Amino acid sequence: MPFYVRHRFFGWLAFSLIVAGITRSAITTRLDSFTLDEPYHIAAGVSYVKYRDFRVNPEHPPLVKLWVGTVIAATGFHLDALRQFSDKPEERLFTTQTTLRQNDPDSAQRRARTAMYMLNGLLLFALALALRRVFGYAVALGTLLFLAIDPTVSAHMPVVMTDLPVALSSATAVILGAQAFQTWKWAHLAACSGALGLALATKHSAPVILLGVIVIGTGCAFIQNQVSGENSRIKKLGKLTALLVGAMLVLWATYLFRYAETTSGSESFNQPLAQKIADVQSPLYRGVLLVMDKTRVVPRAYLWGFADTIHAGMEGRESAQTFLGKFYPVRAPRYFFPVTIGAKLPIGLSLLVLLGLFFFLTRRVPNEWRLSGGLVLAVALLFLLVLSGGATYAGVRHALPVVILLSVFAGMSIALAIESAGGARRAIVALAVLAACVSALPQMRPWGYYNELAGGTANAYKYFLDESLDLGQRTKEFAAYAQGDWEGKGERPYWW
């Protein structure tokens, strides 16, 4: 088949899988309320667009909020003038009342969902294109099939949160980095740099991915055969530096290339940056933050959020949870995230990942996949290692970059089955896909999905309780129950 025919056919298949995934998500999440964070992000995004001011919600970089804020602001949204907030609860109250009281929350949610489906759809397509370039058509389509079936991905597609966008952009950056560090062509390096910049501008966990890509790129520059001219070791390190600079430029662009969060230049966070840095307990982390503050290597709002992420995400915050039936007041054990990924993935999808890892580790994959697959696995393990010492309150959503990276190995198993001459491998892969579909596709409200080994969705609450199970998506139903069953009876319901 001619290349252009295969290329066009791949594009339509990838587009169809993404549309199918979005359609499934729209149907199964249609009853969901806002998550607890969405009103905060939406109002913050509108303030970025309307006032060019980044003081609200600096806990997250601005990319997702700018995207949604642009759509919401263009279609009508009332936002009062910003003021100086004295603490985070006051800021949260302002943004939540703005979204839910001063505007039509149902209209805002519909528009926000549409914007996020567009953003995540584009990021999925970019991931598919990167996979096609590095691993081929079959792996790319197999990975998209995995992501279209996975309930956790489906649940995150419409929500105004940063977890799925950073996972998709990070995985794309790693895969493009694998190509760039084999060819060292400027076009490939620029593509990786752009994806890394988008990841940095989405969530403060992306520096882990950036660190992994830079370390791997440095290793490749030293390990690969030393040649003179365009790809000498010094030239490669120079290109790697340019990749890093390009990613940082993308990050700065989302802050309008401005260091200060306000147009006046005055510091206006709900807590001073100096205090935010002082709250960090680790001398090492605090020292890094102080150096970043002195050198102004990132915008001030980004640094404020980075300090918040280190303090709450890495050092932990008080947030009760249940893990494997045991109560933990602050943080679950270090093996929390591998177990949670195993509990949230449909068993059939887990089998596809394990098959792909088996084929990869036993060298039963094409030679051209080995280096790229090794880089994907190395970054996934690095991210898991960092997560092992972090806060576990958010559940699987903080581990979504690992899920997306592991889906590449599921794509490998599907591709190898398609190209296999034997029927056994095809049968195993087909049964795994069928089992995943039977378990996952009928699931309504996919945010709360757990597989059968975890007790299934109906019984998993006995063993797991964190933000993987609930993040406020039943608020409308609680409100309807309170208004319909309690209003006018002289009693006031309380929800905790």
TIZA-272943 format. One record per residue (C-alpha): residue number from 0; residue in one letter; x, z, y. Coordinates in Angstrom, 3 decimals. Each point is the difference from the previous one (the first is absolute). Layout:
N
NUM|A|X|Z|Y
...
REM end
This chain:
496
0|M|0.000|0.000|0.000
1|P|1.454|-0.928|3.416
2|F|1.176|2.876|2.151
3|Y|-2.505|-0.557|2.806
4|V|-2.877|0.034|-2.518
5|R|1.221|3.253|-1.536
6|H|0.513|1.469|3.469
7|R|-3.531|-0.873|1.132
8|F|-1.510|1.213|-3.284
9|F|1.876|3.298|0.333
10|G|-1.282|0.475|3.539
11|W|-3.617|-0.426|-1.050
12|L|0.396|2.303|-3.010
13|A|1.685|2.688|2.100
14|F|-2.670|-0.320|2.690
15|S|-2.758|0.249|-2.626
16|L|1.483|3.157|-1.548
17|I|0.321|1.639|3.419
18|V|-3.573|-0.931|0.962
19|A|-1.240|1.302|-3.354
20|G|1.831|3.282|0.579
21|I|-1.421|0.351|3.501
22|T|-3.521|-0.820|-1.216
23|R|0.247|2.580|-2.764
24|S|1.286|2.570|2.510
25|A|-2.783|-0.761|2.503
26|I|-2.656|0.519|-2.668
27|T|1.405|3.167|-1.558
28|T|0.920|1.753|3.262
29|R|-3.069|-0.985|2.021
30|L|-1.420|3.552|-0.085
31|D|3.240|1.682|1.076
32|S|0.157|1.857|3.284
33|F|3.075|0.079|2.198
34|T|2.931|1.842|-1.489
35|L|0.990|3.066|2.021
36|D|2.779|-1.941|1.759
37|E|-1.779|-3.240|0.876
38|P|-1.793|1.075|3.217
39|Y|3.354|1.366|1.189
40|H|1.787|-3.299|-0.693
41|I|-2.763|-2.170|1.478
42|A|-0.221|1.838|3.323
43|A|3.799|0.143|0.195
44|G|0.222|-3.751|-0.610
45|V|-2.496|-0.748|2.745
46|S|1.987|2.236|2.381
47|Y|3.173|-1.958|-0.821
48|V|-1.723|-3.285|0.790
49|K|-1.971|1.183|3.028
50|Y|2.522|2.250|1.741
51|R|3.357|-1.127|-1.500
52|D|0.527|3.706|-0.712
53|F|1.299|1.345|-3.330
54|R|-0.502|3.746|0.493
55|V|-2.993|0.269|-2.377
56|N|0.689|0.282|-3.735
57|P|3.775|-0.559|0.068
58|E|0.116|1.307|-3.592
59|H|-0.190|-3.635|-1.099
60|P|1.698|-3.104|1.426
61|P|-2.370|-2.332|1.835
62|L|-0.328|-3.218|-2.044
63|V|-3.240|0.741|-1.881
64|K|-1.529|1.767|3.003
65|L|0.890|-2.898|2.299
66|W|-1.532|-2.499|-2.427
67|V|-3.276|1.892|-0.352
68|G|-0.016|1.153|3.623
69|T|0.220|-3.613|1.177
70|V|-3.057|-0.972|-2.064
71|I|-1.990|3.097|0.974
72|A|0.863|-0.203|3.711
73|A|-0.861|-3.714|0.141
74|T|-3.422|0.573|-1.564
75|G|-0.966|3.025|2.111
76|F|1.080|3.637|-0.190
77|H|-0.372|2.749|2.594
78|L|3.130|2.091|0.567
79|D|0.404|2.558|2.770
80|A|3.195|0.239|2.023
81|L|2.833|1.753|-1.820
82|R|1.020|3.507|0.975
83|Q|2.732|2.441|-0.942
84|F|-0.863|1.669|-3.322
85|S|1.216|3.518|-0.681
86|D|0.128|-0.244|-3.786
87|K|-0.883|-2.255|-2.920
88|P|-3.510|1.463|-0.622
89|E|-0.986|-0.802|3.594
90|E|1.306|-3.551|-0.401
91|R|-1.840|-0.369|-3.317
92|L|-3.224|1.266|1.556
93|F|0.310|-2.511|2.841
94|T|0.524|-2.990|-2.302
95|T|-2.633|1.050|-2.542
96|Q|-2.686|0.629|2.630
97|T|0.896|-3.308|1.643
98|T|-0.441|-1.961|-3.231
99|L|-2.977|1.868|-1.471
100|R|-1.934|1.190|3.067
101|Q|0.742|-2.275|2.937
102|N|-0.157|-3.167|-2.114
103|D|-2.074|-1.268|-2.911
104|P|2.063|1.193|-2.993
105|D|-1.644|-2.403|-2.467
106|S|0.790|-2.977|2.230
107|A|3.559|1.232|0.538
108|Q|0.464|0.427|-3.740
109|R|-1.284|-3.495|-0.799
110|R|2.356|-1.591|2.505
111|A|2.923|2.158|-1.117
112|R|-0.588|-0.885|-3.656
113|T|-0.048|-3.703|0.848
114|A|3.271|0.335|1.905
115|M|1.679|1.860|-2.867
116|Y|-1.194|-2.512|-2.601
117|M|1.608|-2.724|2.120
118|L|3.255|1.932|0.386
119|N|0.335|1.018|-3.638
120|G|-1.039|-3.482|-1.135
121|L|2.793|-1.539|2.080
122|L|2.517|2.531|-1.325
123|L|-1.076|-0.731|-3.587
124|F|0.477|-3.718|0.585
125|A|3.439|0.613|1.519
126|L|0.934|2.067|-3.066
127|A|-1.189|-2.806|-2.277
128|L|2.105|-2.559|1.867
129|A|3.069|2.237|-0.256
130|L|-0.558|0.474|-3.732
131|R|-0.442|-3.733|-0.505
132|R|3.327|-0.691|1.703
133|V|1.907|2.596|-2.022
134|F|-1.759|0.253|-3.386
135|G|-2.201|-3.087|-0.196
136|Y|-3.679|-0.865|0.039
137|A|-1.092|1.910|-3.095
138|V|1.528|3.349|1.022
139|A|-1.532|-0.303|3.468
140|L|-3.489|-0.697|-1.363
141|G|0.345|2.668|-2.691
142|T|0.928|2.576|2.640
143|L|-2.979|-0.997|2.145
144|L|-2.270|0.358|-3.050
145|F|1.352|3.533|-0.541
146|L|-0.654|0.918|3.645
147|A|-3.495|-1.525|-0.047
148|I|-0.939|2.188|-2.989
149|D|1.613|3.285|1.094
150|P|-2.690|2.357|1.430
151|T|2.422|1.823|2.299
152|V|0.996|-3.230|1.730
153|S|-3.667|-0.967|0.235
154|A|-0.896|3.358|1.563
155|H|2.730|-0.294|2.641
156|M|-0.697|-3.590|1.039
157|P|-2.673|0.747|2.654
158|V|1.210|3.346|1.364
159|V|1.842|0.323|3.319
160|M|2.989|1.738|-1.532
161|T|3.618|-0.958|-0.393
162|D|0.624|0.545|-3.717
163|L|-0.929|-3.398|-1.442
164|P|1.457|-2.084|2.875
165|V|3.359|1.789|-0.206
166|A|0.017|-0.368|-3.791
167|L|-0.653|-3.757|0.155
168|S|2.453|-0.688|2.837
169|S|2.678|2.178|-1.645
170|A|-0.332|-1.764|-3.348
171|T|0.186|-3.366|1.762
172|A|3.160|1.112|1.812
173|V|1.656|1.118|-3.251
174|I|-0.835|-3.261|-1.787
175|L|1.172|-2.129|2.921
176|G|3.121|2.167|0.162
177|A|0.703|-0.815|-3.632
178|Q|-0.015|-3.683|0.896
179|A|1.968|0.496|3.208
180|F|2.817|1.918|-1.710
181|Q|0.460|-2.778|-2.529
182|T|0.101|-2.922|2.433
183|W|0.980|1.716|3.302
184|K|-1.825|-2.789|1.835
185|W|-1.140|0.818|3.507
186|A|-3.582|-1.085|-0.711
187|H|-0.256|2.375|-2.964
188|L|1.618|2.851|1.941
189|A|-2.395|-0.551|2.910
190|A|-3.028|0.117|-2.310
191|C|1.182|3.290|-1.510
192|S|0.755|1.381|3.474
193|G|-3.490|-0.849|1.244
194|A|-1.690|1.652|-2.985
195|L|2.167|3.101|0.420
196|G|-0.913|0.175|3.672
197|L|-3.703|-0.168|-0.811
198|A|0.442|2.816|-2.524
199|L|1.842|2.157|2.557
200|A|-2.772|-0.634|2.529
201|T|-2.662|1.088|-2.506
202|K|0.994|3.402|-1.418
203|H|2.868|2.469|0.227
204|S|0.685|-0.213|-3.730
205|A|1.426|-3.511|0.497
206|P|3.515|1.252|0.925
207|V|0.395|0.826|-3.708
208|I|-0.553|-3.679|-0.773
209|L|2.342|-0.985|2.830
210|L|2.694|2.307|-1.395
211|G|-0.430|-1.469|-3.478
212|V|0.231|-3.592|1.238
213|I|3.086|0.702|2.152
214|V|1.799|1.865|-2.804
215|I|-0.787|-2.752|-2.498
216|G|1.032|-2.709|2.463
217|T|3.294|1.786|0.657
218|G|0.600|0.333|-3.716
219|C|-0.686|-3.689|-0.557
220|A|2.382|-0.917|2.827
221|F|2.835|1.932|-1.682
222|I|-0.778|-0.715|-3.662
223|Q|-0.650|-3.737|0.205
224|N|2.930|-2.367|-0.322
225|Q|2.132|-0.045|3.144
226|V|0.038|-3.445|1.546
227|S|1.283|-1.283|3.295
228|G|-1.994|-1.633|2.754
229|E|-3.717|0.518|0.600
230|N|-0.505|2.563|-2.768
231|S|3.126|2.108|0.199
232|R|-0.439|3.740|-0.345
233|I|0.353|0.590|3.741
234|K|-2.506|-2.753|0.779
235|K|-2.470|1.502|-2.474
236|L|0.274|3.429|1.593
237|G|-0.503|-1.616|3.381
238|K|-3.138|-1.726|-1.258
239|L|-1.239|3.286|-1.427
240|T|0.482|1.593|3.418
241|A|-2.005|-2.829|1.564
242|L|-2.764|0.634|-2.555
243|L|-0.139|3.652|1.057
244|V|-0.029|-0.884|3.698
245|G|-2.807|-2.486|-0.552
246|A|-2.132|2.608|-1.761
247|M|0.552|2.448|2.850
248|L|-0.998|-2.660|2.537
249|V|-3.314|-0.477|-1.816
250|L|-0.559|3.757|0.159
251|W|0.791|0.120|3.731
252|A|-2.319|-2.972|0.607
253|T|-2.983|1.998|-1.279
254|Y|0.798|2.604|2.664
255|L|0.208|-2.776|2.635
256|F|3.800|0.473|0.133
257|R|-0.547|3.256|1.864
258|Y|1.698|3.297|-0.783
259|A|-2.605|2.262|1.636
260|E|-3.499|0.435|-1.388
261|T|-1.547|-0.216|3.491
262|T|0.246|-2.692|2.647
263|S|1.259|2.617|2.462
264|G|2.819|1.053|-2.327
265|S|-1.063|3.666|-0.114
266|E|-0.234|1.787|-3.327
267|S|-3.666|0.602|-0.847
268|F|-0.243|0.939|-3.699
269|N|-2.271|2.815|-1.170
270|Q|3.207|1.921|-0.765
271|P|3.434|-0.557|1.622
272|L|2.425|-2.112|-2.011
273|A|2.661|2.735|0.239
274|Q|-2.367|2.471|-1.644
275|K|-0.966|-2.552|-2.642
276|I|3.650|-0.435|-0.942
277|A|0.611|3.771|0.088
278|D|-2.833|0.469|-2.540
279|V|2.039|-1.882|-2.615
280|Q|1.629|2.605|-2.237
281|S|2.791|-2.068|-1.572
282|P|3.189|-0.014|2.132
283|L|0.848|-3.456|-1.379
284|Y|-3.347|-1.552|0.893
285|R|-0.034|1.770|3.355
286|G|3.489|-1.291|0.768
287|V|-1.012|-3.579|-0.821
288|L|-3.038|0.307|2.276
289|L|2.119|1.377|2.845
290|V|2.443|-2.911|-0.321
291|M|-2.901|-2.462|0.036
292|D|-1.337|1.741|3.104
293|K|3.340|-0.182|1.813
294|T|0.662|-3.646|-0.873
295|R|-3.607|-1.161|0.601
296|V|0.312|-2.276|-3.005
297|V|-3.801|0.029|-0.431
298|P|-2.898|0.467|2.445
299|R|-0.804|3.616|0.840
300|A|-3.458|-0.147|-1.609
301|Y|1.552|-1.269|-3.245
302|L|2.522|2.841|-0.006
303|W|-2.782|2.566|0.619
304|G|-1.896|-1.345|-3.013
305|F|3.144|-0.140|-2.118
306|A|0.664|3.688|0.721
307|D|-3.601|0.811|-0.914
308|T|0.311|-1.955|-3.259
309|I|3.200|1.799|-0.993
310|H|-1.491|3.405|0.758
311|A|-3.409|-0.533|-1.621
312|G|0.830|-2.634|-2.600
313|M|3.487|0.911|-1.162
314|E|0.118|3.745|0.615
315|G|-3.642|0.485|-0.892
316|R|-3.035|1.522|1.639
317|E|-2.596|2.438|-1.261
318|S|-2.609|-2.063|-1.841
319|A|-1.616|1.341|-3.146
320|Q|-0.347|-2.351|-2.962
321|T|-0.656|-0.029|-3.719
322|F|2.382|-1.818|-2.328
323|L|-0.448|-0.184|-3.783
324|G|-2.566|2.782|0.270
325|K|2.284|2.422|1.842
326|F|-0.415|1.095|3.631
327|Y|2.909|-0.469|2.426
328|P|-0.312|1.435|3.533
329|V|2.681|-2.199|1.644
330|R|1.695|-2.555|-2.254
331|A|-0.354|-1.193|-3.577
332|P|3.047|-0.412|-2.327
333|R|2.576|-2.761|0.434
334|Y|-1.550|-2.088|-2.790
335|F|-3.286|-0.160|1.947
336|F|0.249|-3.626|1.142
337|P|0.901|-1.671|-3.354
338|V|-2.845|1.899|-1.664
339|T|-2.423|-0.833|2.798
340|I|0.881|-3.700|-0.141
341|G|-0.570|0.116|-3.752
342|A|-3.373|1.707|0.500
343|K|-1.215|-2.355|2.729
344|L|1.047|-3.330|-1.547
345|P|-2.369|-1.466|-2.603
346|I|1.595|0.344|-3.423
347|G|0.084|-3.771|-0.469
348|L|1.968|-0.465|3.221
349|S|2.438|2.747|-0.994
350|L|0.537|-1.819|-3.295
351|L|0.787|-3.224|1.878
352|V|2.577|1.830|2.128
353|L|1.617|1.603|-3.051
354|L|0.109|-3.336|-1.816
355|G|1.638|-1.629|3.007
356|L|2.559|2.802|0.260
357|F|0.716|-0.287|-3.729
358|F|0.580|-3.748|0.234
359|F|2.155|0.457|3.091
360|L|2.156|2.870|-1.323
361|T|0.530|-1.746|-3.359
362|R|1.088|-3.204|1.795
363|R|-2.913|-2.086|-1.257
364|V|-0.653|-1.500|3.401
365|P|1.560|-3.093|1.608
366|N|3.481|0.565|1.394
367|E|-1.131|-0.824|3.529
368|W|-2.387|2.998|-0.069
369|R|2.598|2.606|-0.916
370|L|1.625|0.744|3.329
371|S|-3.257|-0.196|1.941
372|G|-1.837|2.129|-2.558
373|G|2.816|2.535|0.062
374|L|-0.274|0.308|3.785
375|V|-3.782|0.491|-0.210
376|L|0.401|2.705|-2.659
377|A|2.819|1.729|1.902
378|V|-2.036|0.287|3.212
379|A|-3.056|1.225|-1.928
380|L|2.114|2.737|-1.616
381|L|1.570|0.909|3.353
382|F|-3.439|0.372|1.580
383|L|-1.161|2.170|-2.915
384|L|3.113|2.143|0.369
385|V|-0.710|0.586|3.691
386|L|-3.658|0.738|-0.750
387|S|0.968|2.596|-2.608
388|G|1.122|2.357|2.735
389|G|-2.875|-0.759|2.344
390|A|-3.516|1.227|0.612
391|T|-2.531|-0.793|-2.704
392|Y|-3.240|0.659|1.889
393|A|-0.710|-3.713|0.568
394|G|0.078|-0.964|-3.661
395|V|0.628|-3.554|-1.092
396|R|-0.369|-1.584|3.436
397|H|3.510|1.130|0.976
398|A|1.307|-1.629|-3.188
399|L|-1.658|-3.384|0.580
400|P|3.359|-1.728|0.698
401|V|1.048|0.977|-3.535
402|V|-3.255|-1.371|-1.439
403|I|0.445|-3.333|1.776
404|L|3.626|-0.315|-1.129
405|L|-0.911|0.848|-3.596
406|S|-2.746|-2.632|0.072
407|V|2.781|-2.611|0.066
408|F|0.912|0.994|-3.560
409|A|-3.639|-0.392|-1.021
410|G|0.213|-3.470|1.513
411|M|3.063|-0.642|-2.154
412|S|-1.820|0.987|-3.187
413|I|-2.918|-2.299|0.883
414|A|2.370|-2.886|0.812
415|L|1.973|0.453|-3.223
416|A|-3.229|0.062|-1.999
417|I|-1.180|-3.232|1.603
418|E|3.306|-1.710|-0.795
419|S|0.287|1.522|-3.486
420|A|-0.247|-2.209|-3.057
421|G|-1.225|2.888|-2.166
422|G|-3.570|1.275|-0.018
423|A|0.758|3.727|-0.413
424|R|1.430|0.477|3.485
425|R|-2.876|-1.928|1.548
426|A|-2.541|2.050|-1.928
427|I|1.538|3.332|1.065
428|V|0.103|-1.010|3.671
429|A|-3.537|-1.419|-0.117
430|L|-1.324|3.209|-1.582
431|A|1.797|2.103|2.631
432|V|-1.554|-2.047|2.829
433|L|-3.425|0.205|-1.660
434|A|0.298|3.786|-0.475
435|A|0.987|0.426|3.641
436|C|-2.961|-2.079|1.160
437|V|-2.472|1.917|-2.184
438|S|1.312|3.330|1.294
439|A|0.449|-0.860|3.674
440|L|-2.337|-2.757|1.168
441|P|-3.333|1.811|-0.566
442|Q|1.288|2.997|1.966
443|M|-1.928|0.603|3.196
444|R|1.719|2.161|2.633
445|P|3.459|-0.951|-1.354
446|W|1.823|2.576|2.163
447|G|-0.899|2.635|-2.589
448|Y|0.917|-2.070|-3.074
449|Y|2.037|1.630|-2.773
450|N|0.706|-1.584|-3.372
451|E|-1.231|1.252|-3.355
452|L|3.175|1.940|-0.806
453|A|-0.593|2.064|3.162
454|G|-3.564|0.780|-1.014
455|G|-1.581|-3.018|1.634
456|T|-1.553|-0.039|3.445
457|A|-2.768|2.364|-1.071
458|N|2.305|2.778|-1.243
459|A|3.321|-0.430|1.818
460|Y|-0.958|2.585|2.663
461|K|0.625|2.687|-2.618
462|Y|3.673|-0.947|-0.103
463|F|0.749|-1.664|3.361
464|L|-1.025|0.834|3.558
465|D|1.833|-1.611|2.903
466|E|-0.594|-2.857|2.419
467|S|-0.009|-2.452|-2.916
468|L|-3.436|1.374|-0.884
469|D|-1.588|0.497|3.406
470|L|0.891|-0.616|3.624
471|G|-3.404|0.349|1.602
472|Q|-1.662|-3.172|-1.279
473|R|-3.235|1.877|-0.894
474|T|-0.575|1.334|3.525
475|K|-3.057|-2.203|0.624
476|E|-1.624|1.243|-3.184
477|F|0.658|3.640|0.867
478|A|-1.479|-0.605|3.435
479|A|-3.075|-1.718|-1.441
480|Y|-0.478|2.868|-2.453
481|A|0.285|2.593|2.770
482|Q|-2.405|-1.852|2.263
483|G|-2.498|-0.870|-2.727
484|D|-0.047|3.185|-2.088
485|W|0.921|2.745|2.486
486|E|-1.043|-1.054|3.484
487|G|-3.054|1.884|1.243
488|K|0.176|2.692|-2.686
489|G|1.724|2.611|2.132
490|E|3.287|-0.134|-1.906
491|R|3.287|-1.558|1.075
492|P|2.123|-1.708|-2.689
493|Y|3.777|0.351|0.089
494|W|2.391|-2.422|-1.652
495|W|3.553|1.007|-0.808
REM end
